[in-house]
Amino acid sequence: MKVLFVTAFIVFADQISKFMIKGIKFPLCGISFQGMSLGNSIPVLGDFLRITFIENPGMAFGIEVVDGKIFLTLFSVVASIGILFYLYLMRSEKLLFRLSLALILGGAIGNLIDRVFYGIIYGESSLFHGKVVDFIDIDFFNIDFLGFQLSRFWVFNIADASVSIGVILMLLFHRSFVGQNEQLPAVDSNSSTEANISI
């Protein structure tokens, strides 16, 4: 299952980028990197693309969860295991299908690490109560519809982008993922009857 290298790369890139944004200290390894202050923003392409450090206690794009963080974290664990198992079952399917699953899995694991371990790593909360680090801040065309307003896209991270790309690939190419069942030639009942009589 070589597509799992894609999953591993997504997780690695996601976590490294988050450590660079939030900062990290591993005294035993001599690693210390000062990150950004929460809420700070750095322009990359003017106002169109910025690096903005926020933390998300809920789901992707700041969606809050009614039943709390433990439910969300456990659901993410079960979903990740389910995707991994399904990817194993589909190991002989088309590459694009397996790639889309690998992208979704990588994104799910990337954000799961934040929720499970970041509370302890950064001394902010207990196990399973960490917050997801988001930082990619993109300008968006203005939307004002039935009270819903949006001028900038929700701040997201590499894991969110990976899940979104995986889902989009599935939606765009789902027809090619579904194998065409070979239809057996129709058997004429009259000819079969005649054949039985002749025997």
GIVEN-V226851 format. One record per residue. N is the residue number from 1. RES is the residue in one small letter. SS is DSSP state (alpha for helix, beta for strand, coil for the rest). Layout:
[[N | RES | SS] [N | RES | SS]]
//
This chain:
[[1 | m | coil] [2 | k | coil] [3 | v | coil] [4 | l | alpha] [5 | f | alpha] [6 | v | alpha] [7 | t | alpha] [8 | a | alpha] [9 | f | alpha] [10 | i | alpha] [11 | v | alpha] [12 | f | alpha] [13 | a | alpha] [14 | d | alpha] [15 | q | alpha] [16 | i | alpha] [17 | s | alpha] [18 | k | alpha] [19 | f | alpha] [20 | m | alpha] [21 | i | alpha] [22 | k | alpha] [23 | g | beta] [24 | i | beta] [25 | k | beta] [26 | f | beta] [27 | p | alpha] [28 | l | alpha] [29 | c | alpha] [30 | g | coil] [31 | i | beta] [32 | s | beta] [33 | f | beta] [34 | q | beta] [35 | g | coil] [36 | m | coil] [37 | s | coil] [38 | l | coil] [39 | g | coil] [40 | n | coil] [41 | s | beta] [42 | i | beta] [43 | p | beta] [44 | v | beta] [45 | l | beta] [46 | g | coil] [47 | d | coil] [48 | f | coil] [49 | l | beta] [50 | r | beta] [51 | i | beta] [52 | t | beta] [53 | f | beta] [54 | i | beta] [55 | e | beta] [56 | n | beta] [57 | p | coil] [58 | g | coil] [59 | m | coil] [60 | a | alpha] [61 | f | alpha] [62 | g | alpha] [63 | i | coil] [64 | e | coil] [65 | v | coil] [66 | v | coil] [67 | d | coil] [68 | g | coil] [69 | k | alpha] [70 | i | alpha] [71 | f | alpha] [72 | l | alpha] [73 | t | alpha] [74 | l | alpha] [75 | f | alpha] [76 | s | alpha] [77 | v | alpha] [78 | v | alpha] [79 | a | alpha] [80 | s | alpha] [81 | i | alpha] [82 | g | alpha] [83 | i | alpha] [84 | l | alpha] [85 | f | alpha] [86 | y | alpha] [87 | l | alpha] [88 | y | alpha] [89 | l | alpha] [90 | m | coil] [91 | r | coil] [92 | s | coil] [93 | e | coil] [94 | k | coil] [95 | l | alpha] [96 | l | alpha] [97 | f | alpha] [98 | r | alpha] [99 | l | alpha] [100 | s | alpha] [101 | l | alpha] [102 | a | alpha] [103 | l | alpha] [104 | i | alpha] [105 | l | alpha] [106 | g | alpha] [107 | g | alpha] [108 | a | alpha] [109 | i | alpha] [110 | g | alpha] [111 | n | alpha] [112 | l | alpha] [113 | i | alpha] [114 | d | alpha] [115 | r | alpha] [116 | v | alpha] [117 | f | alpha] [118 | y | alpha] [119 | g | alpha] [120 | i | alpha] [121 | i | alpha] [122 | y | coil] [123 | g | coil] [124 | e | coil] [125 | s | coil] [126 | s | coil] [127 | l | coil] [128 | f | coil] [129 | h | coil] [130 | g | coil] [131 | k | coil] [132 | v | beta] [133 | v | beta] [134 | d | beta] [135 | f | beta] [136 | i | beta] [137 | d | beta] [138 | i | beta] [139 | d | beta] [140 | f | beta] [141 | f | beta] [142 | n | beta] [143 | i | beta] [144 | d | beta] [145 | f | beta] [146 | l | coil] [147 | g | coil] [148 | f | beta] [149 | q | beta] [150 | l | beta] [151 | s | beta] [152 | r | beta] [153 | f | coil] [154 | w | coil] [155 | v | coil] [156 | f | beta] [157 | n | coil] [158 | i | alpha] [159 | a | alpha] [160 | d | alpha] [161 | a | alpha] [162 | s | alpha] [163 | v | alpha] [164 | s | alpha] [165 | i | alpha] [166 | g | alpha] [167 | v | alpha] [168 | i | alpha] [169 | l | alpha] [170 | m | alpha] [171 | l | alpha] [172 | l | alpha] [173 | f | alpha] [174 | h | alpha] [175 | r | alpha] [176 | s | alpha] [177 | f | alpha] [178 | v | coil] [179 | g | coil] [180 | q | coil] [181 | n | coil] [182 | e | coil] [183 | q | coil] [184 | l | coil] [185 | p | coil] [186 | a | coil] [187 | v | coil] [188 | d | coil] [189 | s | alpha] [190 | n | alpha] [191 | s | alpha] [192 | s | alpha] [193 | t | alpha] [194 | e | alpha] [195 | a | alpha] [196 | n | alpha] [197 | i | alpha] [198 | s | alpha] [199 | i | coil]]
//
